[in-house]
């Protein structure tokens, strides 16, 4: 339990703009909780000029950054990514040994979070993992996510199916909490900008149809990101009246090459395309809510877009395996398939379906649920884990632990 004279130190590691947006609500709640002390560790793309130096956004939001860990290489090929994990482990080892948090919070499946988890595990610092148990068959994130699950002591999943899967991996049910997706909390609390505010701030036209696009590298499988991005370019040319807002790829292997291709195409096409390195949470969700369709292969199209009532065209295999709302159209990476999916998403009947705002990822109250666990869990022996064998426990879920 909390000790007012000896605040419980909760370190939160964040390495990218998208991940920070999902964590910011929990960070604020920890910051404001009596008897708890927030420690912020910024790393990876947050410290990269190429990716918008988004550590400045964390500071502007009123958070103190307790440590900065440089991990990224100038290159983004697989060898450079692997080396960045090594640098991350060394950096997190030094930082965590100095900060001495009671719990380290990490979200998702990024390779920099793998580095953070490895260092914390070896320093005997308990890990709380958000968004475990999910499946993304088209990205190396799949293996990283499950690896972090086995290193973590606390698990905050976004759906009951994911809670079941974490328990299936041998984690104790009493340590696995279905809290829903924190991105939904963010959407509920944000005061979204209207079209005039966005036009004045970003200098972009948001007359319909508006396409919001984010396409990340596909890091597993046989998909060619370069071939696919050309198919997307060609499909978009069939919509000459579209106003396109495109956000940059993440820092995965191949991200720089994709970004250069997008820059080249956006400067040569006759379509109205505005390319942004980083929109920030408020502007990104505001554009998403105004858009007629979200296009690409980002998890935001799977988790957040349905909540604001915007259809999603999800391309390729990167998000294959995640739970889906009815407003999501999956298509392969061909020009024809992408065109047909966008055309379907723009139909009035599909827009009406998406406007129902149905979500399979909770009710937008995950921050309070996570805070209750982080503040109330006993720290003694938190790192001690016994494997939960399904042979001995045929029923792996409990209704009282459900949302």
N, C-alpha and C positions, 0 to 999 in steps of 0.2 A: 504494500500500500504506500501511498505518497507520504513523504516526510517533508514538512514545510521548511525545516531547518537544513535539510539536505536534499535539494530538488533532484528528481529523477531526470537524468540526462538522456534525451532521445536525439540521436543523430539521424539526419535525413540526407541521403546521397542523391544527387541529381546531375545528369549529364547532358540533357537535351531540352529544347524548348517545349516539346510536346509532353514529355514526362513531368517537367516542372509544373505545367498547367494542371495536371492531374493531382500533383502532390501539394499544391499551394494551399488548398483548403485545410488539409491535415496539418500542414506547417503552421498556419495561422492559429488553429485550434490549440496546438501544443504550446505555441508562443504565449497564448492568453490564459493557459491553464495554470492555476496556482499549484505550486508543488512540482512543476515540470519545467525543464529548461531545454529549449530547442538549440540544436547544433546543426548548422547547414554546411554541407560539403559540396562544393561545385567542381565539376570536372568535365573533361572531354569537350564536346561541342560548345558548351557554355563559355569556354575560354578561347574560342576560335573566332578570329575576325571574319574568316570565310563563312562562318555560320551565324554571323550577326552579333557576336560577343554578348550573348544573352545573359551572362552573369550580371550585367548592368540592370536588366529587368528585375532580377531577384532583389537587388539592392533598392531599386526604385519602389518596389512593392513594400519596403519597410523591413526587410529581413537583414540580419547581420550574417555575412558569409564568414564562417569560422575557419574555413580552409579551402584552398584551391589546389587542385591536382591536375597537372598537365599530363595528358595521355596521348593526344592525337599526333600522328605523323603527317608530314606534308603530303605523302602519298596515301591512297586509300585502297591499295590492292590487298589481297588476303594476307600476305606476309606482313605488311604494315599494320593491319588490324590485329594480327596475332601478337606482334611486338608491343602494340599499345596496351594490350591486356597485361603484359609483363610489367610495363611501366606503371600501369594502374595498380597492380598488386603492391609494388614497392611504395608508391605514393600513399595508398590507403593504409599500408602497414605503419608507416611513420605517423600519419595523421591520426589514426585510431588509437595508437599507443600514447599519443599526446592528449587527445581529447577524452579518452577513457569513457565513452558513452555506456550507459546501462543497456541500451538496445539500439541497433542500427536498422533503419527502415530503408528498404529498397523496393522499387517498383519494376515489375515486368521482366524484360528479357534481353536488355541491351548488353553488349559485351563488356562495357565499363562497369556494369552492375555485377557481372561475373567476377571481375577483379575485386570489387568491394567486398563481395561475399566471401571470396577465398581468404582475403586478409582477415576479415572479422572472424571467420571460422577458426583460423589458426591462432588468433589472439583471444579465443574463448569469449567473444562478444556475441550475445544472442542476436539473431537476425529476425526481423519481421518482414515478410514478403507479401507484396500486393500483386494481384492479378496472376496468381499461380493456377496450375491445373488446366490452362487453356491449350488449344492446339492451333498451330499455324504451320501447315505442312510445307509451305513454300519459302521458309526462311530458317536460317541457322538459329534464329531466336528460339525455335522450338526446343532444341537441345539445351540451350542456355537456361531457359525458363525452368525446365525440369531439374537441371543441375542445382539451381539456386533453391528450389523447393527442398531438395535433400539436405541442403546446408542450413536451412532456416528452422527456427524453433516455433515461430508463430506464422499463421497463414491467413491472409485476408483475400477471399475469393470473390468473384463478381457474379456467380450464379451457383445454384445447387449442383448442377452437373459438374462444375469445376471443383466444388468442394468434394464431391464423391471421388473425382479423379485423384485429388491430392491424398485422400485417405487410401485410395487404391495403391498409391505409391508407398504406403507404409507409415504415413503420418498419423499421429494420435488424433481422433476426432475432437477431443476437448481442446486441441490446439488449432483447429481449423474452423474459421468463422466466415460464413457467407454474409458479406456486408454489402454486396452490390458494387457497381463501378463508381469510383470517385469522380469520374468525369461528369456524371449526372449531378452530383452535388455542385460542381463548378457551374454548370449550366443554370441550375436553379438560382444561384446566388448572384450571377453576373447581371449587371444592368446593361442589356444589349444596346448597341448603337443603332439608330435608324439610318435609312438610306442617305439622308442629307448629311448626317455626321460623318459617315464613312466616305462619302464623296468629297467632303471638305478636307478630311484628314489624309486620305490616301490618294486623292486626285484621280479616282476611277469612276467609270460609268457603270451603274448597276441596274440599267434597264433590262428587263427580261428579253431573252432567256440568259440567266447567269449560270455559268459553270464554275464550280470551285474544284480545283484539281490538285491532288498530291499523289505523286508516284515515286515510290521508293525502290531501290534495287531489290531484285529477287536473288537471295543469297544461297538458295538450295535448289536442286533440280536442274533440268536442262533448258530452262527458259533463258532466252537471250534478251537482256534488258534493252540493248540497243535496237534489236529487231522489233521488240514490242513497242518501244517509244515511237518508232516510225509509224507503226500501225495506228497508234493513238493520234499522232499528228494528222495522218490521212483521214481518219474517221471524223476528226473535229472540223475538217474543211467542208464537210457536208452541212455545217450549221453556220452559214456566213453571218447571221445576225447575232450570234452569241457574243456575250461579254465574258471573257475568261479571266478568272483570278487563279494564278498558279503559285503554289508555295513550294519552296525548294526541297529536294530529297534530303533524307537524313545522312548521317555520317557513316553509313555502311560501305562495304567494299563496292566500288563502282559508282558511288554517289557523285563524285566530281565529274566523271565522264557524262553521266546522265544530265547533270545540271548544265554542262556546256552545250549539249545537244538541244536542251530546252531553250537556252538563251539564243542559240543560233536560229532555231525555228521561229521563236517569238518575234525576233527582229526582222525576219524575212516574210512571214505570212501576212496576208491582208486582213486576217482576223484581228479583233481588238483583244489583245492579250496583255495583261499586267502581271509581271513576275516579281515575287517578293521572297527575300531570304527568310524573313520572320515577320509574321503579323502580330504575334502576341495573342494571349488567350481571348481577350475581350473582342478584338477585331476579327480574329479567326472565327469564333463562334457566331459573331454578328453577321459576317459574310455568309457563313453556313446557313443561318436561319433565313436569310434573304434569297439564297441561291435556289435555282430551280432543280439542280441536280448536283450531287457530289460525285466526282469521278476519280478513279485511281485504285490504289491498293493499300491505303492507310487504315489503321484500326479505327480512326475517328469516323470513317464512313460506316463502320460496322456498329460501333458503340454509341457515339454521340449524335450522328446525323438523324437516326430515327426519333430521337427525343425532341429535336427541334422541328420535326415534320418534313424533312427534306429527303427525297429519294436518293438512293446510292446506286451507282454503277461500279461494281467491284470487279476489277480486271485480274485475271490470272489466279495463281495458286498461293500467293503470299499469305492471304488470310483464310485459306482453306482449313476447315475444321472448327472455326469459331461458330458460336450460336448466332442465328440469323433472325432478324425481324422481317416481316413481310414486305417492307419497303426497300429491300435490298435486292438488286438484280445482279446475279453473277454471270460473267461472260468470259470466253477465252480471249487470247491475246491477238486475235485477227482483226483486221480493219472492219470487216463485215459485221462480226459479232459485237464489236464495240459500238459501231454506228447503230445497229438494231437495238442494243440495250439503252443507249441514250435516247433514241426515238421513242422507245416504250416508256421510259421514265418521264418524258415530257407530256405524255398523253394526259388529258384532264382526269380520267378515271384513276390513273396511277398516282397523280398528284393528290387526289382526294384520299386515296388509301394511305399515303404517307402522312397526310395531315392529321391522321388519327393519333400520331405520336406514341405508338406502342413500343415498349422496351422490354427486352428479356434480361436486362442487367440491373434490376433493383428499382428502388423508389427515390433515390437521391438523398439518402440519409446515411451514407457509408462513413463519413467523417466522424460523426458522433459515436458510431459503433466501434470504429477503430480506436478512438480516443479512450473509450471506456476500457477496452482491453489493455491498451498500452499503459494506462494509469493504474489499473487495478490488478494486473497479473503479478503473481509473486515471482521475484527475480531469482530466488534461490533455486538452484538446479534447473533453471530454464533451459540450459543447453543440454541437459541430460535427456536423451531421446531413446525410447524403446520402439522397436519396429512393430507396427500394428498389422498383424498378419490376418488376412481375410479368411484364411482357412479356419481360424479360431473364432472369427466374428463375421458370420455370413451376412448380417445386416449392417451396412456401412453408413446409413444416414439416420438422423433423429429429427423428428418433426419440430422439436423445441429449438433446434439450432437453425431452422430455416427462416427466411425473411418473412 
